[in-house]
Amino acid sequence: MSLASALFVLLAACVSFLTTTPAAADGVGKCTATKGAVVAVDFGPFGGKVVSGCDTTPTTGYDLLRDAGFTTTGTQHDGPAFICRIGHGTFDSGTQYPTPDKESCVLTPQVTAYWSYWIASPGQDDWTYSPYGAMARKLENGDVDAWVYGGTDVGGSTGAPTFSPADVRKGDIHTPDPGMPTGGPGKIDVAAAATWLTGRLTDGERVVDDGATTPNYSLTADTAYALAAADGKSATLEKVTGFLAAHVADFAYPNGTDQAPDATAVARLALLAEATERDPRAFGGRDLVDLLTKNVCAAGPESGEATPGCTAKGDFRASSYTEGQALSVLALVRAGVTPPAATIDRLTQLQCKDGGVTSILIRTGEYCDGDPASTGLVALVLHKTGGHEDAVAKARTYLTKAQREDGAFPGYTGSTTGSVTATAYAAQALRALGDTKRAEAAVGWLSRHQLKGGGFGFEETDTDPAVYATPPAVLAGAGTTLAILTTKRPTPPSTPPTKKPTVSPSAPAPGAGPDLKKGVAYLTKGTNLKGGQYYGDGFGTGRADFGLTIDGAYALAATGLNNAKLRGIVDFLDHRGKDGAGRTVDDWTSIGTSYAAGGSIGKTALLAEAVGRDPRHFAGHDLIAALAKAVCAKASKAPDRSCAAKGAYTYAPSVFAQSLAVMAQLRAGEKAAAAQPLSYLESLQQSSGAWPSLIPSTNDSDVDSTAIAAMTLDLAGGAKADKSVAKGLAWIASKQLADGGFPGAAGDSVNSAALAVQALSLDAGKYAAKIAKARKFLASQQNTDGGFNVAKGGQHGSDLRASTQAVSGATGISFGTLERSLTGTSQQPTPSPSGSAPDIITTGQSGGGDGGATGDAGGAGGTAPGGDGGVLASTGAQVGTLAAIAALLVLAGWRTVVVARRRTATGSGR
């Protein structure tokens, strides 16, 4: 028995081995900004407060917890490195949470309920979702750690501590704000609201305030937005838009055409033109885009040369309010014009310290008081423009704190009354930022305050509807915003999406993409591909990383550049070859046990299908029958975590795992058996076109997951699937960065770019330019040894996981259509455990893997499964992936979810 196996038996037999006892706590007061490290643990979900402590001689994050007086328990599956429970003597007599009746700590915890790990470097006042496990994090003086119980998304953009690192350093941590709102969901009757608004129009074309004789052009434009959101193209909308086009001068030049135009009015008109498929450069005889760009303030009054209508540099003249500034920036962006940098910077200058945004154009140093409506609008615009993630994150934090338990938002600081306008704008922003649950709670509140007849009042206590409040509620209810509003409806492509890449995958055009021959040489060299049969787990244990091994096989199959090595991997898996720890692929899939992992089984079956093997007789099993058995009839209830939902597969709660398994069933001709899983996959698509990373959804929008889901639906075919694919591809295309890369949890990610290439190649004719740009990006991230970096701007050095995806993705071949004949190759010998040498990891190389297809999963908290990674203390060699990966390779559990939460900045996957 190997040492690893012996330890596992010992752990299973004696749980007490996993529980650590604390040393005497130093107390936060003994640590300073230059001496010691501090840790805070939030017991809020269990009725406690935040407890903190310090270690004056810090070593690792794991030891910091112990030396600060905390006790921890790992899982039987993963060992003490995966922190499953935490306790402290000052809270509930030292009881560790979650308690055994809530979490058994046998397998890895589910993504929605685990201890996530957050870190901050000396002087840093923002939290980072830890890319390392607690045992792997090497501390420096001044470091701050935090542990929060709950859920996160794949990139750690949700679930962060509600207190700051500075609060921890000062020992001034308050009880965290309330969690998710509990207000029930609801649906706004958008049609009724649109009908009510239509009834408020004079002559069916304009809004006239009660007692007035002249049109209210702003409310007329707002009404047009609502009609576009509710009905798309319509005769009424056409009439209203025509009226505004005929009165551009009246609306845009309230002080006369010899004066500067009102930027807010110009922006409203431009946005209406853009939403209704008209030209904002020729709307009502005016070039609205030119009017905006020519009326940007070069300076404010402080310059001594005051320009009328200018409060500060970067203002759009005569804006006066934040709304006008934001709408003007948005109008330029939607017109395809890059707004002057000063105009965007001006929006960030309106953000207060708490993350809220003030409604008026204040000058630097003036009193700043934010409100949810202004904050929501500005967050939406900054998210659309990109490049101001910190400001967006702060705005999002402000909104989550401002939201009431019932889902509503107050209109201003100090108010306790729910405001329709504030709630509507906040809902739009939160949905755009991926915080779907909070957005749905806000929309639910709005639906309960829709008045008889369809309109909305200003506040929850109002009984009379108002035109001003109704349009933003309609947009929120329709799931759209001014950033994306359009009357254009997607139409199915006239020709089927391209199934094959336009460029030969084995011989790409010179300079058009990465060198696939060098990439394959890197993947197959002896120090990487152990014995020519598998990749190691990256921890020197001799264990195979079966998920990564199959990823490598996919890459070799896609290129066809080394079929002999591909045959070696396939034979090793098919013949159930044993790794250096005596394990076979069965230990990874857990097939035939109560912990069978559907995603892993599907991934294995898909490889068999791709190389012409029979998945019904592969690795000694009928993998297709096992997949059918793994389809969940309903969601399981805690503590059973086998099924995330009806139609999901057992122990496979990620979009990647779901997609791979569905593809395997479809390719095996099991369309009926795949119907429910396919339907569930389709249901996860968001209104934007994106898919989340995890199941159940954590409300993030993920390029990698959207790409694999699009490949799956493309394979499924049909009008409904084609429409979903087209929407998903459009969303992916919209996320391409200026350098050709795509955002992933690791940053400007190689994995995400590669998967995007595969997905966009489903319609290569339409997205040829973006594909070429992404392949060029991949080429820029290829190293001299043929391998690829994890991400641009990250740690330089070839990474196995990123390299498998880069090579596979650069071909543009979908996993759903991947085929490679092994005819002409010879059978490879199957190695025994004794013939396998332990892994030796060198700087820049990372092992590790998971149960899913390749993908970018990004940094994760130190408590995610396996929890170890980083730099080996004895050698300084980069491990680069997580010990969590080991968890994914032994027993069932939330394999794919685990890696999605725990991938380090030097490794990625699904």
FIZANU-469053 format. One record per residue (C-alpha): x, y, z; residue in three letters. Coordinates in steps of 0.05 Angstrom, whole numbers, plus 32768, in hexadecimal, padded with zeros to 4 digits. Example, Ala and Ser with C-alpha at 12.3 -4.5 7.8 and 13.67 -1.06 7.14 Angstrom:
// residues 2
80F67FA6809Cala;81117FEB808Fser;
// end
This chain:
// residues 910
800080008000met;801A80457FEDser;8024807B8022leu;7FEA80A38005ala;7FBC80678008ser;7FD28057804Fala;7FC4809D8065leu;7F7F809C8046phe;7F6D805C806Bval;7F86807B80ABleu;7F5D80BA80A0leu;7F1E80938091ala;7F26806A80D0ala;7F3880A480FEcys;7F1780E680F0val;7F378104812Dser;7F7981048108phe;7F5D813B80DCleu;7F4C816A8115thr;7F83819A812Athr;7F8A81B9816Ethr;7FA082018173pro;7FDE821F8191ala;7FD7825981C0ala;7FBB82948199ala;7FE882D18193asp;7FAE8302818Egly;7FA683368157val;7FC6836B8181gly;800A834A817Flys;800C834E8133cys;801B838E810Ethr;801D83A480C5ala;8066838B80C2thr;8065835280F3lys;803C831480F2gly;7FFF82FF80CBala;7FB5830580DEval;7F7A82D880CFval;7F2F82E280D7ala;7EF982AD80D5val;7EB182C280CAasp;7E82829780F4phe;7E4782C380E0gly;7E22828C80BApro;7E20826480FBphe;7E08829C8127gly;7E4C82B5813Dgly;7E7982EF812Dlys;7EBB82F8810Bval;7EF482DD8135val;7F3C82F08126ser;7F8182DF813Egly;7FC982E48129cys;800B82C08125asp;804982EA8131thr;807582B8810Dthr;804B82A480D2pro;805B826980A5thr;801D824F8080thr;7FD48260807Egly;7FC5821D809Etyr;7FF4822A80D9asp;7FD9827180E0leu;7F94825580F0leu;7FB082268123arg;7FDF82598143asp;7FA6828C8146ala;7F7E825C8171gly;7F50823B813Fphe;7F4381F08138thr;7F3681D180F5thr;7F1E818F80D8thr;7F2D81768092gly;7F058143806Athr;7F1080F9806Agln;7F1580FD801Fhis;7F498134801Aasp;7F6D8135805Dgly;7F7B8170808Bpro;7F90819E8053ala;7F4881A6803Ephe;7F2A81CF8077ile;7EE381B78080cys;7ED481D080C6arg;7EEF820A80F0ile;7EE582198139gly;7EFF824A816Ehis;7EFA824A81B9gly;7ED9828E81BBthr;7E9D82768193phe;7E6C824181ABasp;7E9E822081D9ser;7ECC8210819Fgly;7E9981E98176thr;7EB281E0812Fgln;7E8481F580F7tyr;7E6181DC80CEpro;7E4B81A780FFthr;7E49815D80EApro;7DFE815E80E0asp;7E07819380AAlys;7E48817B808Bglu;7E6681368094ser;7EAB814B807Bcys;7EB481088059val;7EB481218012leu;7EC581677FF9thr;7E8F819A800Cpro;7E6081B67FD8gln;7E6F81F87FB6val;7E36821D7FD8thr;7E4C820D801Eala;7E968209802Ftyr;7ECD82328051trp;7EEB825F801Bser;7F30827C8024tyr;7F4082C58017trp;7F8382E9801Bile;7FA1832E801Bala;7FEB83428014ser;800C83768040pro;7FEC83BA8033gly;7FB6839D8007gln;7F6F83AF8019asp;7F4983817FEAasp;7F3E83377FF1trp;7F5783057FBFthr;7F3882C07FB8tyr;7F7482957FCCser;7F95826F7F93pro;7FB682417FC7tyr;7FA082137FFEgly;7FAF82268045ala;7FE981F6804Amet;80088212800Bala;8001825C801Aarg;804382768033lys;803782B2805Fleu;805F82F28066glu;805C8326809Casn;801F83528091gly;7FF5831D806Dasp;7FAC8317807Eval;7F8082D98075asp;7F3582D0807Bala;7F068294807Btrp;7EBE829B8067val;7E8982658066tyr;7E588263802Dgly;7E60825F7FE1gly;7E8A827E7FABthr;7E8A827E7F60asp;7EC282637F36val;7EEC82A37F37gly;7EDF82B67F7Fgly;7EB782F47F6Aser;7E8282E47F9Dthr;7E8382CE7FE6gly;7EBC82FD7FFBala;7EC183158044pro;7E93834E8056thr;7ECC836E807Dphe;7F0D83888061ser;7F558373806Dpro;7F5F83B68090ala;7F2783A480C0asp;7F4B836480D1val;7F8D838780DCarg;7F6C83B9810Alys;7F448384812Egly;7F0583AD811Dasp;7ED7837A80FDile;7E8D83838102his;7E58834E80FBthr;7E50834180B0pro;7E15835D808Basp;7DD98330807Epro;7DE082FB804Agly;7DB782F0800Bmet;7D728311800Apro;7D3982E2801Cthr;7D0483057FF4gly;7CE282D47FC4gly;7CEA82D77F79pro;7CB582F47F4Cgly;7CA783087F05lys;7C96834E7EEFile;7C5C83527EBFasp;7C8483767E8Aval;7C4B83757E58ala;7C1C83967E89ala;7C4F83CB7E99ala;7C5A83DA7E50ala;7C1083DF7E45thr;7C0A84107E7Ftrp;7C42843A7E63leu;7C23843A7E1Ethr;7BE384557E3Dgly;7C0A84907E5Aarg;7C2184A77E15leu;7C0084E47DF7thr;7BED84D77DAFasp;7C1284957DB7gly;7C5584B77DAEglu;7C6A84E07DEBarg;7C6584E77E36val;7C4885287E50val;7C4985357E9Basp;7C0785427EBEasp;7BF6858C7EB7gly;7C2C85987E83ala;7C2485A67E39thr;7C6A85967E21thr;7C8885507E1Bpro;7CB485327E50asn;7CE985197E21tyr;7D1184F37E56ser;7CD584CA7E6Cleu;7CC284C07E23thr;7D0684A17E16ala;7D0184777E55asp;7CBD845E7E3Ethr;7CDB844B7DFBala;7D1184227E1Etyr;7CDB83FD7E44ala;7CB283EF7E05leu;7CF183D57DE3ala;7CFF83A77E1Eala;7CB8838E7E22ala;7CA283877DDAasp;7CDE838F7DADgly;7CCB83B07D6Dlys;7C8583CC7D6Eser;7C5B84027D4Dala;7C5784287D8Ethr;7CA284277D98leu;7CAD843D7D51glu;7C7E84787D5Blys;7C9F848E7D9Cval;7CE584877D7Ethr;7CCF84AF7D42gly;7CB484E67D6Ephe;7CF684EC7D93leu;7D1D84EB7D53ala;7CF385257D3Bala;7D00854C7D7Bhis;7D4B85417D85val;7D58858C7D87ala;7D2285997DBAasp;7D3B85617DE8phe;7D8685687DDFala;7D8985B47DDDtyr;7D5B85CE7E14pro;7D8286107E16asn;7D8586187DCBgly;7DB185FB7D95thr;7DE586327DA0asp;7DF586137DE3gln;7E1685D17DF5ala;7DE585967DF1pro;7DCA85747E2Easp;7DF785367E30ala;7DC3850D7E57thr;7D8F851A7E21ala;7DC0850A7DE9val;7DD484C97E0Bala;7D8B84B47E15arg;7D7D84BF7DCCleu;7DBC849B7DB6ala;7DAB845F7DE2leu;7D65845D7DC5leu;7D82845E7D7Eala;7DB284267D8Fglu;7D7C83FC7DB1ala;7D4B84047D76thr;7D7F83F47D41glu;7D85843B7D28arg;7DC484627D1Casp;7DD784907D56pro;7E0384B77D25arg;7DC684CA7CFCala;7D8B84CD7D2Bphe;7D5A85067D1Egly;7D8E85257CF1gly;7DC385287D29arg;7E0485037D36asp;7DF884F37D7Fleu;7E3A84D17D87val;7E5F850D7D6Easp;7E37853A7D9Dleu;7E4E85117DD8leu;7E98850B7DC5thr;7E9D85567DB6lys;7E80856B7DF8asn;7EAE854C7E2Bval;7ECA857C7E5Fcys;7F1585877E5Aala;7F1785A37EA1ala;7EEB85BB7EDAgly;7EE785FE7EFDpro;7F2985F17F21glu;7F4D85FE7EDFser;7F3B86487EE2gly;7F1B86417E9Dglu;7ED786287EB0ala;7EAC860C7E78thr;7E6186107E82pro;7E4485CD7E95gly;7E8685B07EAEcys;7E8F859A7EF5thr;7ED185757EEAala;7EFD855A7EB3lys;7EDC85217E8Fgly;7E9485397E9Aasp;7E6585397E5Fphe;7E4E85817E5Carg;7E0D85917E7Eala;7E06854C7E9Bser;7E0085647EE3ser;7DED851F7EFCtyr;7E1084DC7EFEthr;7DD884BD7ED4glu;7DEA84EA7E99gly;7E3484DB7E9Egln;7E2884907EA1ala;7DF584907E68leu;7E2484B97E3Cser;7E5E84897E46val;7E2F844E7E38leu;7E14846E7DF9ala;7E5B84767DDDleu;7E6D842E7DEFval;7E2F84137DCDarg;7E3E843D7D90ala;7E82841B7D8Bgly;7EA884587DA1val;7EDC84567DD9thr;7EC7848C7E0Apro;7EFD84BD7E1Epro;7F22849F7E5Aala;7F1284DC7E85ala;7EC784D07E7Dthr;7ECD848A7E99ile;7EFD849F7ED0asp;7ECA84D47EE3arg;7E99849D7EF4leu;7ECA847C7F23thr;7ED684BF7F45gln;7E8C84C07F58leu;7E9484817F81gln;7E93848A7FCCcys;7EBF84657FFDlys;7E888432800Basp;7E8384217FC1gly;7E4284477FB5gly;7E3E847B7F7Eval;7E2284C07F89thr;7DEB84D97F5Bser;7E0A851D7F4Dile;7E4B85317F2Bleu;7E7385447F68ile;7EBA855D7F69arg;7EF3853A7F8Bthr;7EF085447FD6gly;7EA785557FD8glu;7E76852E8003tyr;7E6584EC7FE3cys;7E2484C77FF1asp;7E13848D7FC4gly;7DCF84707FB3asp;7DBD842C7F95pro;7D9F84467F54ala;7DDD846F7F41ser;7E0A84377F59thr;7DE684037F30gly;7DE8842D7EF1leu;7E32843F7EF7val;7E4583F77F08ala;7E2083E17ECAleu;7E4484137E9Eval;7E8984067EBCleu;7E7D83BB7EB3his;7E6C83C87E6Alys;7EA983F37E5Dthr;7ED983C47E82gly;7F1A83D67EA4gly;7EFD83ED7EE7his;7EF183AB7F0Aglu;7F0483C77F4Easp;7ED083FE7F4Aala;7E9B83CC7F31val;7EAC839D7F6Aala;7EA483D47F9Dlys;7E6283E97F7Fala;7E4A83A27F82arg;7E5E839C7FCBthr;7E3883DD7FD9tyr;7DFA83C27FB7leu;7DFC83807FDCthr;7E0083A5801Elys;7DC883D5800Bala;7D97839F7FF6gln;7D6083918028arg;7D4F834B803Eglu;7D10834D8012asp;7D3A835E7FD4gly;7D2A83A97FD1ala;7D5A83E47FD0phe;7D4E84277FF3pro;7D5284657FC9gly;7D8684897FF2tyr;7DB284858030thr;7D898481806Fgly;7D49846C804Dser;7D27842B8061thr;7CF2842E802Bthr;7CFA84047FEDgly;7D02842D7FADser;7CEA84117F6Bval;7D1E84387F42thr;7D5884267F6Fala;7D4383DD7F72thr;7D3B83DA7F26ala;7D8083F87F17tyr;7DA183CD7F4Cala;7D80838F7F30ala;7D98839E7EEAgln;7DE083A87F02ala;7DE1836B7F2Fleu;7DC8833F7EF7arg;7DFC835B7EC7ala;7E32834E7EFBleu;7E1C83067F03gly;7DFA830D7F47asp;7DBB82EC7F2Ethr;7D9D82D87F72lys;7D9F83207F8Carg;7D85833A7F4Aala;7D4B83087F4Bglu;7D3A831C7F93ala;7D3783657F7Dala;7D0B83547F41val;7CDF832A7F6Fgly;7CD583677F9Ctrp;7CC583927F60leu;7C91835F7F48ser;7C6E83637F8Barg;7C6A83AE7F86his;7C4F83B27F3Fgln;7C0D83D77F44leu;7BCB83C67F27lys;7BCD83D97EDEgly;7C1683C87ED6gly;7C3A84077EECgly;7C6984147F27phe;7C6B84497F5Cgly;7CA9846C7F74phe;7CAD84467FB7glu;7C8E84097FD6glu;7C5A84327FFBthr;7C4084557FBCasp;7BFC84437FA0thr;7BFF846E7F61asp;7C2A84587F26pro;7C5E84877F08ala;7C7D84887EC3val;7CC184997EE0tyr;7CC5845A7F0Aala;7CA784287ED9thr;7CDA84237E9Fpro;7D17840E7EC9pro;7CEB83D97EEBala;7CD783BF7EA6val;7D1F83B97E91leu;7D2F83937ED1ala;7CF483667EC7gly;7D0783587E7Fala;7D4D83457E94gly;7D6E837B7E6Bthr;7D9383BD7E74thr;7DA383FB7E4Bleu;7DE783DC7E3Fala;7DC983A47E16ile;7D8183B97E05leu;7D6F83AB7DBDthr;7D31839F7D93thr;7D5983707D67lys;7D4783287D74arg;7D7A82F17D68pro;7D6B82C77D2Bthr;7D8682817D1Cpro;7DC082807CECpro;7DAE82747CA4ser;7DE0823C7CA0thr;7DF282097CD6pro;7E2C821D7D04pro;7E6F82067CEAthr;7E8181C27D06lys;7EC981C17CF1lys;7EFF81F77CF9pro;7F0F821C7CBAthr;7F5A82117CC6val;7F7781CB7CC7ser;7F8581BC7D10pro;7FC381937D02ser;7FE381C87CD6ala;7FCD820E7CE8pro;7FE282477CBCala;802882627CCEpro;802382977D03gly;7FD8828E7D08ala;7FDA826D7D4Cgly;800582457D7Cpro;803782117D65asp;800F81D17D70leu;804A81A47D61lys;807281C37D99lys;803481C17DC5gly;802B81777DBAval;8075816B7DC6ala;806E818D7E0Atyr;803181647E1Cleu;805281227E09thr;8097812A7E24lys;80AB80F77E58gly;80AF81257E94thr;806781377E88asn;804480F97E6Dleu;805980C37E9Elys;806D80847E7Agly;8048809E7E3Egly;8006808F7E61gln;7FF080C57E93tyr;7FFE81077EB3tyr;800F81097EFDgly;7FE8812E7F32asp;802081607F3Dgly;802E814D7F85phe;806481197F7Dgly;803680E17F94thr;803A80B67F55gly;7FEF80BE7F4Darg;7FD180CC7F09ala;7FA681087EFCasp;7F7380E47ED1phe;7F4B81237EBFgly;7F8981477EA6leu;7F9F81077E82thr;7F5F81067E5Aile;7F6781507E4Basp;7FAB81407E2Dgly;7F8B81097E04ala;7F5781397DE9tyr;7F9081687DD4ala;7FB581307DB1leu;7F7681187D8Fala;7F66815E7D77ala;7FAA81687D56thr;7FBA81217D3Egly;800381317D46leu;801680F77D73asn;7FE480BE7D6Easn;8014808D7D8Eala;801580B47DCFlys;7FC980BC7DCAleu;7FC380717DC3arg;7FEF80697E01gly;7FC080937E2Bile;7F8180727E10val;7F9D802C7E1Casp;7FB2803E7E62phe;7F6B80557E72leu;7F47801E7E4Casp;7F717FE77E6Bhis;7F6A80067EB0arg;7FB480107EB8gly;7FCC80217EFDlys;7FF280607F10asp;802A80647F42gly;7FF880607F7Cala;7FD680227F5Fgly;7F9880497F49arg;7F7180427F08thr;7F40806F7EE4val;7F09804D7F0Casp;7F23806F7F4Basp;7F1880B17F29trp;7ED280A47F0Cthr;7EBC807A7F48ser;7E9280537F16ile;7E69801C7F33gly;7E68803C7F78thr;7E3680697F9Bser;7E6680A37F8Dtyr;7E67809B7F41ala;7E7A80DE7F22ala;7E5280EA7EE3gly;7E7F81207EC7gly;7EBD80F57ECEser;7E9980B97EAEile;7E8180E57E76gly;7EC681027E6Alys;7EE380BC7E65thr;7EAC80A57E36ala;7EB580E27E0Aleu;7EFE80D07E00leu;7EEC80897DEDala;7EBB80A47DBAglu;7EEE80D67D9Eala;7F2180A07D8Fval;7EF2806B7D75gly;7EED803F7DB2arg;7EAB80247DCBasp;7E96804B7E0Apro;7E6980107E1Carg;7EA77FE57E23his;7EDD80147E3Cphe;7F08800C7E7Aala;7EE07FCD7E8Agly;7E9D7FF27E8Fhis;7E6080077E68asp;7E6C80527E71leu;7E2C80657E4Dile;7E01803A7E7Bala;7E2680587EB6ala;7E16809E7E9Dleu;7DCD808E7E96ala;7DCD80747EDElys;7DF080B37EF5ala;7DB880E27EDEval;7D9781007F1Bcys;7D4B80F97F22ala;7D4981327F53lys;7D76815D7F7Eala;7D92813A7FBBser;7D8A81578000lys;7DC281648032ala;7DEB81438049pro;7DE6811B8008asp;7E0981447FD2arg;7E0581137F99ser;7DD381397F6Ecys;7DD581847F63ala;7D9281847F3Eala;7D63815B7F14lys;7D86814C7ED3gly;7DCB81577EEFala;7DFB811C7EF5tyr;7E1180FF7F37thr;7E4D81227F56tyr;7E57814E7F19ala;7E3E81937F2Cpro;7E5E81BF7EF6ser;7E4B81D47EB1val;7E8A81B37E97phe;7E7981707EB7ala;7E3181757E9Fgln;7E4581867E58ser;7E79814F7E51leu;7E48811A7E69ala;7E1181337E3Cval;7E4081327E00met;7E5580EA7E10ala;7E0C80D37E13gln;7DFA80F77DD2leu;7E3780DC7DADarg;7E2280967DC4ala;7DDE80A07DA4gly;7DBB80A57DE7glu;7D9180E27DD6lys;7D5680CE7E02ala;7D8380BF7E3Eala;7DA581037E35ala;7D64812A7E2Fala;7D5C813D7E78gln;7DA6814E7E83pro;7DA581777E42leu;7D67819C7E58ser;7D8781AC7E9Btyr;7DC581C67E78leu;7D9A81F27E4Cglu;7D76820D7E89ser;7DB782277EA6leu;7DC382587E6Egln;7DBC82A07E86gln;7D9782D77E62ser;7DDA82F37E4Bser;7DE982B37E26gly;7E1D829C7E58ala;7E1F825E7E84trp;7E37825D7ECDpro;7E7282337EE2ser;7E5082097F17leu;7E1281E17F25ile;7DE881F97F49pro;7DF9823C7F2Aser;7E24826C7F51thr;7E0B82A37F23asn;7E4E82B07F02asp;7E5582B47EB7ser;7E8F82897E9Easp;7EB082887E59val;7ECA82417E61asp;7E8782247E77ser;7E61824A7E41thr;7E91822F7E0Dala;7E8881E67E22ile;7E3D81EE7E28ala;7E39820C7DE3ala;7E6081D07DC7met;7E2F81A17DE9thr;7DF081C47DCEleu;7E0F81C97D89asp;7E17817D7D8Bleu;7DCF81757DA2ala;7DB5819F7D69gly;7D6F81BA7D5Egly;7D5181FF7D58ala;7D50820B7DA3lys;7D9881F47DADala;7DB0821C7D71asp;7D91825B7D8Elys;7DB3824E7DD1ser;7DF682417DAFval;7DF182817D87ala;7DE282A87DC6lys;7E1B82877DEBgly;7E4D82947DB4leu;7E3982DD7DB0ala;7E4582E47DFBtrp;7E8982C27DF6ile;7E9C82F07DBCala;7E89832D7DE5ser;7EBB83197E1Blys;7EF983197DEFgln;7F2F83467E0Bleu;7F5783787DE1ala;7F9283487DDDasp;7F67830F7DC3gly;7F6382EA7E05gly;7F2682DC7E2Fphe;7F1B82E87E79pro;7F1F82AC7EA8gly;7F2982A57EF2ala;7F7482A37EE7ala;7F7182E67EC2gly;7F7D82ED7E77asp;7F7782A37E71ser;7F9582727E40val;7F61823E7E51asn;7F28826E7E46ser;7F4482867E04ala;7F4D823E7DEBala;7F07822A7DFEleu;7EEC82697DDEala;7F0F82567D9Dval;7EED82117D9Fgln;7EA982307DACala;7EAD82697D7Aleu;7EC582377D45ser;7E7E821A7D47leu;7E6E82577D1Casp;7EB382647D01ala;7E9B828F7CC7gly;7E7A82C17CF4lys;7EB182C47D28tyr;7EEF82BA7CFCala;7F0F82FB7D12ala;7F0682ED7D5Clys;7F2082A57D54ile;7F5E82BE7D30ala;7F6A82F27D67lys;7F6282BD7D9Dala;7F92828D7D7Aarg;7FC582C47D75lys;7FBD82D07DC0phe;7FC982867DCDleu;800882897DA3ala;802182C37DCDser;801A82987E0Cgln;8041825C7DF1gln;808682537E0Fasn;80C6823A7DEFthr;80BA81F47E0Basp;807881F07DE6gly;804D81F77E24gly;801F82317E36phe;801882627E6Fasn;7FD982607E99val;7FC982A97E8Bala;7FE782E77E6Elys;800783117EA4gly;800982D87ED6gly;804382AD7EEAgln;806C829A7EADhis;807782517EA1gly;805782177E7Cser;801C81F77E9Dasp;800381B27E89leu;7FB981C17E91arg;7FBB82027E6Bala;7FE581E07E35ser;7FB381A77E2Athr;7F7B81D97E20gln;7FA482087DF6ala;7FB981D17DC6val;7F7381B37DC2ser;7F4F81F67DBEgly;7F7D82147D89ala;7F6381E07D57thr;7F1D81FA7D5Egly;7F0081B47D62ile;7EC581AA7D90ser;7EC681737DC4phe;7E83815F7DA7gly;7EA1814E7D62thr;7EE8813C7D75leu;7EFF80FD7D50glu;7F4280DB7D47arg;7F4F80967D2Cser;7F84806C7D4Dleu;7F8A80407D10thr;7FD380317D02gly;7FEA80387D4Athr;80017FFE7D74ser;7FE87FE87DB8gln;800F80077DF1gln;80267FE17E2Fpro;7FFF7FF07E6Fthr;802F80047EA7pro;802C7FE87EEDser;802F80137F2Cpro;80767FFE7F3Aser;808B80177EF7gly;8074805E7F04ser;80A480927F1Eala;808D80C97F4Dpro;8080810E7F2Easp;80B9813F7F30ile;809F81857F27ile;80CB81BB7F0Cthr;80C382067F0Fthr;808D821E7EDFgly;806D81D97ED8gln;802C81C97EFAser;800B81877F02gly;7FC6817C7F1Dgly;7F84816F7EFEgly;7F3B81637F09asp;7F00813D7EF2gly;7EEB816B7EBBgly;7F0081827E77ala;7F3281B97E75thr;7F1B81FE7E85gly;7F2F823A7EADasp;7F1782367EF4ala;7F4282697F15gly;7F5882767F5Bgly;7F33825A7F95ala;7F2F82587FDFgly;7F5E822F8007gly;7F2782028020thr;7F1381E87FDEala;7F21819F7FD6pro;7F6781897FE2gly;7F7D81CF7FF3gly;7FC781C97FE7asp;7FF281E57FB0gly;8022821D7FA3gly;806D82177FAFval;809081DB7FCDleu;80B481F4800Bala;80EE81C48003ser;80FE81D27FBAthr;80DD82137FA8gly;80BD81EE7F6Dala;807B82077F55gln;804381D57F62val;801182057F44gly;7FD181DD7F4Dthr;7FAB81C97F8Aleu;7FAD818E7FB7ala;7F6381937FABala;7F70816F7F6Bile;7F8581327F92ala;7F4081327FB0ala;7F2181317F6Bleu;7F4980F47F57leu;7F3A80C67F92val;7EF180C37FA6leu;7EB180E17F8Cala;7E9F81257FA5gly;7E9381657F81trp;7ECF81597F56arg;7EC5818C7F21thr;7EAA81C07F50val;7EE581B67F7Dval;7F1781C77F47val;7EEC82007F2Eala;7EF4821E7F73arg;7F3B82097F80arg;7F6382127F41arg;7FA0823B7F4Dthr;7FBA82737F23ala;7FEA82417F04thr;7FB7820D7EF1gly;7F7082097EDAser;7F3B81D97EC7gly;7EF681BE7ECDarg;
// end
